[in-house]
C-alpha cells in the first residue's frame, strides 16, 4: 500500500512522527509512506490553497518533503509533483496536537488536507489528539493516538464506507484526552457544537505603541450534545465522524423551494 501523509502542525511536529509510525504499520513491509508536510505551522488555515502565489518545496530525505504551504497545498504537491500522478491508496492527515471535534472542524488545516484528498477522489482520514489534564505530560500527549491509531485506521479501511460520489466521504478521527490504556473504545459520532467556545480577539499594545490582535479560542472541555464527537471524546472514546465537503443544508432545500421558487 502507498500512503501519503501530511499535517498542519509542520514537518517537525511530534504528532507527524506518530502518524508516520501508524502509516508505516498500515502500509506493511512492502508498502510506501510518503510525507509532504508544511515547512511551518499551518494551524487554523482550514482548506486554504495558495492560489495566488507559488510555494517552495524541499526534499528533506527519502520520501520526505516540506512545502511552504497549507496542508491542502501539501496534498496537491504530493499528488502532482512528488508522486507525479502515481496516486496513493490512502491519505492520512495529522496527528494534530489538539482536538478537531465540534466547530473546530471548520477551522482545521488537518481536516483541510483530508478534504482536499477526498476532492481528488482518494480515501482520506484526518486524525487528531484531544489534550487535557490527564495527558498534559509531553510523554503522554499522543499516547492514545499511538496506542489506537493503527486499529482505528484498519477498522475504517476494512469496514468503513468508501463511496465514489463527487463529494466523497472522508473521516475525522479524534482520540480522547487520556493515556492509551484508559481509552474506553470507539464510537461513530456526528459533529457536535460547543455553545460557549467562540473564537474572538485579544488586543495587545506593542512596545512601539501599535495595537496587535491575537485570535483567542474558547474553552475546549465543554461537552457538546450527548452522542456527538466532543461529548464522546470527553467520555473517553475515540470518535469517528464521516464527513463530506458538500456544505449544502439538504434538510432545508425542499422547504426553501416552496418559499422561493
C-alpha positions as CSV (number, residue, x, y, z in Angstrom):
1,X,0.0,0.0,0.0
2,X,1.2,3.5,-0.8
3,X,0.2,6.1,1.7
4,X,0.6,9.9,1.6
5,X,0.7,11.7,4.9
6,X,0.5,15.4,5.8
7,X,-0.4,17.6,8.8
8,X,-0.9,21.2,9.8
9,X,1.5,21.5,12.8
10,X,4.5,21.4,10.5
11,X,7.1,18.9,9.3
12,X,8.9,18.7,12.7
13,X,5.7,18.2,14.8
14,X,5.7,15.2,17.2
15,X,2.2,14.2,16.0
16,X,3.6,13.7,12.5
17,X,6.1,11.3,13.9
18,X,3.2,9.4,15.4
19,X,1.4,9.4,12.1
20,X,4.5,8.2,10.3
21,X,4.6,5.2,12.6
22,X,0.9,4.5,12.1
23,X,1.2,4.8,8.4
24,X,4.3,2.6,8.2
25,X,2.5,-0.3,10.0
26,X,-0.6,0.1,7.8
27,X,1.4,0.2,4.6
28,X,3.3,-3.0,5.6
29,X,6.8,-4.1,4.8
30,X,6.3,-3.8,1.1
31,X,4.4,-0.6,1.2
32,X,5.5,3.1,0.9
33,X,4.9,6.1,3.1
34,X,5.4,9.5,1.5
35,X,5.4,12.6,3.7
36,X,4.6,16.1,2.3
37,X,4.0,18.5,5.2
38,X,4.1,22.2,5.8
39,X,7.5,23.7,6.4
40,X,6.0,25.9,9.1
41,X,2.9,25.5,11.3
42,X,-0.4,26.0,9.5
43,X,-2.9,25.5,12.2
44,X,-6.3,27.2,11.6
45,X,-5.9,27.6,7.8
46,X,-8.8,25.2,7.1
47,X,-9.0,24.2,3.4
48,X,-6.9,27.1,2.2
49,X,-4.9,26.7,-1.0
50,X,-2.1,29.0,-2.1
51,X,-3.9,30.0,-5.3
52,X,-2.3,33.4,-5.8
53,X,1.4,32.8,-5.1
54,X,3.9,29.9,-5.6
55,X,5.3,27.8,-2.8
56,X,8.8,26.3,-2.4
57,X,9.2,22.6,-1.8
58,X,12.3,20.9,-0.5
59,X,13.3,17.2,-0.2
60,X,14.5,16.5,3.3
61,X,15.1,12.8,3.0
62,X,13.8,9.7,1.3
63,X,10.1,10.1,0.6
64,X,10.1,13.2,2.9
65,X,9.3,16.7,1.7
66,X,8.4,20.1,3.2
67,X,6.4,22.6,1.3
68,X,5.8,26.3,2.2
69,X,2.1,26.0,2.0
70,X,-1.1,24.7,3.7
71,X,-2.0,21.1,4.3
72,X,-4.3,21.2,1.2
73,X,-1.3,22.6,-0.8
74,X,0.8,19.7,0.5
75,X,-1.7,17.1,-0.7
76,X,-1.7,18.8,-4.1
77,X,2.1,18.9,-4.1
78,X,2.3,15.3,-3.1
79,X,-0.1,14.1,-5.8
80,X,1.0,16.1,-8.7
81,X,4.7,16.8,-8.1
82,X,6.3,14.4,-5.6
83,X,4.3,11.3,-6.7
84,X,3.8,12.8,-10.2
85,X,0.3,11.4,-10.6
86,X,1.1,7.9,-9.2
87,X,-1.7,8.4,-6.7
88,X,-1.6,6.8,-3.2
89,X,-4.1,4.3,-1.9
90,X,-4.7,6.4,1.2
91,X,-4.1,9.9,2.5
92,X,-3.7,10.5,6.3
93,X,-3.6,13.9,7.9
94,X,-2.4,14.5,11.4
95,X,-1.9,13.5,14.1
96,X,-3.0,17.0,15.2
97,X,-1.9,18.4,18.6
98,X,-5.3,19.3,19.9
99,X,-8.8,18.2,19.1
100,X,-10.6,18.8,15.8
101,X,-14.0,18.0,17.2
102,X,-17.1,20.2,17.2
103,X,-16.8,23.6,15.5
104,X,-13.0,23.2,15.3
105,X,-13.6,21.1,12.2
106,X,-14.4,24.3,10.2
107,X,-11.0,25.9,11.1
108,X,-8.8,22.9,10.9
109,X,-5.9,22.6,8.5
110,X,-5.7,18.9,9.4
111,X,-9.3,18.5,8.1
112,X,-8.4,20.7,5.1
113,X,-5.7,18.2,4.0
114,X,-8.1,15.2,4.2
115,X,-10.8,17.2,2.5
116,X,-8.6,18.0,-0.4
117,X,-7.6,14.4,-0.8
118,X,-11.3,13.4,-0.8
119,X,-12.0,16.0,-3.5
120,X,-9.2,14.4,-5.5
121,X,-11.1,11.1,-5.3
122,X,-8.9,9.5,-2.7
123,X,-9.7,7.7,0.6
124,X,-8.7,10.1,3.4
125,X,-8.7,10.2,7.2
126,X,-7.9,13.1,9.5
127,X,-6.5,12.2,13.0
128,X,-6.3,14.5,16.0
129,X,-5.4,14.1,19.6
130,X,-7.5,15.8,22.3
131,X,-5.4,17.3,25.1
132,X,-6.4,17.7,28.7
133,X,-5.2,17.3,32.3
134,X,-4.8,13.5,32.0
135,X,-2.4,13.7,29.1
136,X,-0.7,17.0,29.6
137,X,2.6,15.4,30.2
138,X,4.5,15.6,26.9
139,X,5.3,11.9,27.2
140,X,1.6,11.1,27.2
141,X,0.2,13.7,24.8
142,X,-0.1,11.4,21.9
143,X,-0.3,8.1,23.8
144,X,-4.0,7.4,22.9
145,X,-3.3,8.1,19.2
146,X,-0.1,5.9,19.3
147,X,-2.0,3.1,21.1
148,X,-5.2,3.1,19.0
149,X,-4.3,4.8,15.7
150,X,-3.5,1.6,13.7
151,X,-6.6,-0.2,14.9
152,X,-8.9,2.7,14.1
153,X,-7.4,3.2,10.6
154,X,-7.6,-0.6,9.9
155,X,-11.2,-0.7,11.0
156,X,-12.1,2.1,8.6
157,X,-10.2,0.5,5.8
158,X,-11.8,-2.9,6.4
159,X,-15.3,-2.0,7.4
160,X,-15.8,1.8,6.7
161,X,-18.0,3.2,4.0
162,X,-16.0,4.4,1.0
163,X,-18.0,5.8,-1.9
164,X,-17.2,7.2,-5.2
165,X,-19.6,10.2,-5.0
166,X,-18.5,13.6,-6.3
167,X,-18.2,14.8,-2.7
168,X,-16.9,11.6,-1.4
169,X,-16.8,10.5,2.2
170,X,-13.8,11.1,4.3
171,X,-13.3,10.6,8.0
172,X,-12.5,12.7,11.1
173,X,-11.0,10.7,14.0
174,X,-10.4,12.3,17.4
175,X,-8.6,10.5,20.2
176,X,-9.7,11.3,23.7
177,X,-7.6,13.3,26.2
178,X,-6.4,10.2,28.1
179,X,-3.5,7.8,28.2
180,X,-3.9,5.0,25.7
181,X,-4.6,2.4,28.4
182,X,-7.7,4.4,29.6
183,X,-9.4,4.7,26.3
184,X,-12.9,3.1,26.5
185,X,-13.5,2.3,22.8
186,X,-14.6,3.7,19.5
187,X,-17.8,5.5,18.7
188,X,-19.3,6.8,15.5
189,X,-20.2,10.3,16.4
190,X,-21.8,13.2,14.5
191,X,-20.1,16.6,14.7
192,X,-21.1,18.5,17.8
193,X,-21.2,22.2,18.7
194,X,-19.7,23.9,21.8
195,X,-22.1,26.7,22.6
196,X,-19.6,28.6,24.8
197,X,-16.4,28.2,22.8
198,X,-16.5,31.1,20.3
199,X,-13.3,32.5,18.8
200,X,-12.6,36.1,19.5
201,X,-9.7,38.6,19.6
202,X,-7.5,39.9,22.4
203,X,-5.8,43.2,21.8
204,X,-2.2,43.9,22.9
205,X,-0.1,47.0,22.6
206,X,3.5,46.5,21.4
207,X,6.5,48.4,22.9
208,X,6.3,50.7,19.8
209,X,2.7,51.7,20.8
210,X,1.0,49.8,17.9
211,X,-2.0,47.6,18.5
212,X,-1.9,43.9,17.6
213,X,-4.8,41.4,17.9
214,X,-4.4,37.8,18.9
215,X,-7.1,35.3,18.0
216,X,-8.3,33.7,21.2
217,X,-10.3,30.5,21.4
218,X,-12.9,29.4,24.0
219,X,-12.8,26.5,26.4
220,X,-12.3,23.1,24.8
221,X,-13.7,21.0,27.6
222,X,-17.4,22.0,27.4
223,X,-19.3,18.9,26.3
224,X,-21.5,19.0,23.2
225,X,-24.8,17.2,23.0
226,X,-24.8,13.6,24.1
227,X,-23.7,11.2,21.4
228,X,-21.7,13.8,19.4
229,X,-17.9,14.0,19.0
230,X,-16.8,16.3,21.8
231,X,-19.1,14.5,24.4
232,X,-17.8,11.1,23.3
233,X,-14.2,12.3,23.4
234,X,-14.6,13.7,26.9
235,X,-16.3,10.4,28.0
236,X,-13.1,8.6,27.0
237,X,-14.0,7.3,23.5
238,X,-12.3,7.7,20.1
239,X,-14.8,9.5,17.9
240,X,-15.1,8.6,14.2
241,X,-17.1,11.1,12.2
242,X,-18.0,10.6,8.5
243,X,-17.8,13.9,6.5
244,X,-18.3,15.4,3.1
245,X,-17.1,18.7,1.6
246,X,-20.7,19.4,0.4
247,X,-21.9,22.2,2.7
248,X,-25.5,22.3,1.4
249,X,-28.1,22.3,4.1
250,X,-30.0,19.5,2.4
251,X,-32.7,19.4,5.2
252,X,-33.9,22.9,4.1
253,X,-33.8,22.5,0.3
254,X,-37.4,21.3,-0.2
255,X,-39.0,23.9,2.1
256,X,-36.9,26.7,0.6
257,X,-38.0,25.7,-2.9
258,X,-41.6,26.1,-1.8
259,X,-40.9,29.5,-0.3
260,X,-38.8,31.0,-3.1
261,X,-39.4,29.3,-6.4
